[in-house]
Amino acid sequence: MRRLTALALACTCAAACSPRYVLRAGYEEAKILWRREPIERVLARPGVDPVERRKLETVLAARRFAVDLGLRVGGSFASLSYVDGDSTVHVLSAAKRTALAPYTWWFPIVGRVPYKGFFARARAEAEAAALEARGYDTAIRPAAAFSTLGWFDDPLLRHLLRHDEGFLVNLVLHEVYHNTVYLGGAQATAFNESLATFVGHRGAIAFFATGPGHEDLARRAETEWEDAMCFGAFIERLAARLQQAYAAVPDEAAALAARAEIFAAARSELASLPLTTDELAHSFLEHPNNAVLLHHLLYASGLDLFEQAYRRHGDLRGALSLIEGAARSAPGDPFAAVRRALAVSPRDAQSSTSGGAAIDAAGAPVLSAGGSCRSTSAPPIERYPILTGNVDGA
């Protein structure tokens, strides 16, 4: 959520809807893999820019940290590559205009997912136009990094070195986690991505907390996680309101009018949230519609639930063990399975640990000052179509 550059575009080069798509995707992926160079070899060269050296060394340290967490790292992010341009993939998502129902595409291995990646923006825009002509909302987002779920040794892309170490550690942990755990099917996609969001943020906090001289990066990582939980709670509230409105109105015209009012109110609410940067807000406000909302739900669903698991165990590895075990026991509804496994009491939810936002009795993130992440009058969060697999698709 904090970034739009960590989509798990699993098996993009091996799956699609047409032979032309397969050939283009395979060609572009092959270029990235062909251009790989081991980071250790890059670091061995004299004259490497000191800032670039520090960032590359941080990426390798993040890999080692991921191994210590028990993640399946393999050769991911052990090499450096480059692409022609700033974005490797343009990600298209779509949704019905009067229902929170995503359009999905089918891919081998992972099944149906609510997005499709393109290496050329013009192709993404053409498919988006075709979907809009059929009555869908659409959204296109750039993805500068993606995961092949361990099928290939995904490299770090050189242009990502313009970001700071916090971004890079979050990125590595998010994407490597996809190598480790990835439940199949559209109903699990939001779980996969949101859990990886949790791992990226909480992992970055733990990573920087263990290293001397990283106090500023550790504090920034904690703040970014608080922002992610706060924004996620906002997105879930908005989705619940829209879902109730769509179910209550009699026709499409009334539904569109109701959603316009709800989106207008959401703009005001979002402006009042105590977010430390405007990045998350801007990514939503730029062009709010159902496709944009579902995109954000994909990465920010149940973040408070995962934080409860962390606070129950006090460490990331223990939290992941609980979450993963519960999810595998009921892959059809992994969020509900985790909630049952936690069975958090108000006392558990209010217990304090260092770092991160406080958790209230309902399991919602709250901040002590400067605003509220969750309104007490918000409607209850229901099962969204993007979480349950009630979808259209090709």
C-alpha positions, -999 to +999 in steps of 0.1 A: +000+000+000+027+025+009+041+019-025+026+007-058+058-012-067+053-046-049+026-063-068+028-101-069+023-105-107+028-142-104+038-161-135+033-131-158+056-146-183+038-180-183+002-170-183-023-148-201-053-146-223-037-147-257-006-161-274+005-125-282+003-116-246+023-147-236+051-139-262+054-103-252+054-110-215+079-138-219+102-116-240+102-088-215+108-111-185+136-128-204+153-094-209+152-087-172+166-121-163+193-119-191+206-086-177+210-098-142+244-094-125+252-106-090+252-078-065+283-092-049+301-087-082+288-051-085+301-044-050+335-058-058+341-031-084+362-001-074+345+033-076+310+022-068+290+052-056+290+052-017+252+057-015+245+030-040+270+007-022+252+012+011+218+005-005+230-027-022+246-039+010+213-032+028+194-054+002+218-083+008+214-078+046+176-079+041+179-112+023+198-126+052+172-112+076+145-129+056+163-162+059+165-158+096+127-153+096+123-186+078+113-172+045+120-189+012+146-165-002+164-186-029+182-163-054+157-135-051+173-100-049+208-114-050+213-098-084+208-064-101+191-059-134+176-030-153+146-022-176+139+002-204+120+029-184+110+034-148+082+008-146+085-028-155+048-035-154+015-015-157-011-032-137-048-031-148-077-037-124-114-033-130-146-035-111-184-031-116-195+005-112-224-003-089-210-032-068-177-040-051-172-069-075-138-071-092-131-082-127-106-111-127-083-129-150-073-165-149-036-176-147-021-210-143-009-220-108-024-190-090-059-192-106-081-161-108-066-128-097-081-093-098-053-077-119-034-081-151+001-069-159+013-053-191+048-043-201+035-016-224+011+010-209-006+015-243-018-022-241-031-017-206-049+014-216-065-004-246-078-032-225-090-007-199-109+012-226-126-020-237-136-028-201-149+007-196-171+004-227-186-027-211-195-006-180-166-013-157-145+011-135-108+007-142-075+016-127-039+014-140-010+014-116+028+011-123+047-017-107+084-014-106+089-048-089+070-081-089+073-117-077+074-149-098+068-168-065+103-183-067+100-198-102+128-174-112+155-156-092+139-122-092+165-094-094+165-059-078+159-034-106+185-007-108+161+023-109+148+012-074+180+024-059+167+059-061+146+049-030+159+048+005+169+018+025+136+016+043+117+012+010+142-014-002+140-036+029+102-034+028+103-043-009+126-073-004+106-087+025+072-082+008+083-099-024+103-127-008+073-135+014+053-143-018+079-170-025+071-185+009+033-183+012+008-177-016-027-192-014-044-198-047-076-183-060-092-148-061-106-153-027-071-155-013-055-127-033-062-099-009-050-122+020-017-129+002-011-092-006-022-078+027-002-103+046+029-094+025+022-058+033+023-067+070+055-087+066+072-058+047+063-032+073+068-052+104+099-069+090+114-035+082+108-023+117+125-054+132+154-052+107+163-016+115+157-021+153+186-047+153+212-026+136+232+003+152+229+037+136+194+029+121+173+047+147+159+072+122+150+044+097+134+024+125+113+053+136+103+060+100+094+023+094+071+024+125+054+056+113+049+041+079+033+011+094+010+032+115+000+051+084-007+019+065-030+006+093-047+039+096-053+041+058-064+005+057-090+011+084-103+041+063-105+020+031-124-008+050-149+017+064-154+032+029-159-002+014-185-011+040-205+021+034-204+015-004-214-021+000-244-011+021-254+017-003-252-006-034-274-031-017-300-006-006-307+014-039-331+002-065-313+010-098-280+019-114-287+057-114-295+057-077-264+036-070-242+060-089-257+090-071-252+073-037-216+065-044-208+100-055-220+113-021-200+086-003-168+093-022-173+131-016-176+124+022-146+101+020-125+129+006-132+150+037-126+121+061-093+112+044-081+148+047-087+146+085-067+115+091-034+119+109-012+105+081+024+116+081+026+119+043+001+125+015+013+095-006-015+071+004-042+098+002-030+110-032-030+074-046-067+072-037-079+107-044-064+109-079-093+091-094-115+074-068-138+046-082-146+010-073-115-003-091-092+020-072-109+011-039-106-026-045-070-022-055-063-006-021-084-033-003-061-058-020-031-045+000-048-032+032-074-057+043-071-071+078-038-053+087-052-047+122-058-085+124-022-093+115-010-067+140-031-085+167-012-117+159+021-099+162+011-084+196-001-118+208+033-133+201+056-103+204+077-113+174+071-116+137+080-152+132+056-164+159+028-142+144+034-157+109+033-192+122-002-186+137-015-167+107-002-192+081-015-222+101-049-207+104-051-197+067-041-231+054-068-247+075-095-227+057-081-212+025-117-204+013-118-176+040-084-171+055-092-138+072-120-155+092-097-184+100-071-161+115-098-143+134-110-176+149-075-186+157-068-154+176-102-152+194-088-119+208-103-106+240-106-069+247-078-072+272-055-090+247-063-064+221-054-035+244-022-049+256+008-027+249+040-035+231+067-013+217+062+002+182+032+005+160-002+020+166-024+010+195-051-016+190-086-010+204-110-036+218-125-041+184-091-048+169-089-014+151-057+007+150-060+040+168-036+069+174-032+087+207-034+122+192-039+142+160-069+123+147-088+090+146-081+061+124-114+045+128-148+061+135-168+045+162-199+050+141-185+031+111-206+003+097-193-032+104-169-047+080-185-074+059-172-100+035-162-081+004-165-098-031-127-093-035-122-115-005-148-141-012-143-147-049-178-135-061-164-120-093-167-114-130-139-124-152-124-137-184 
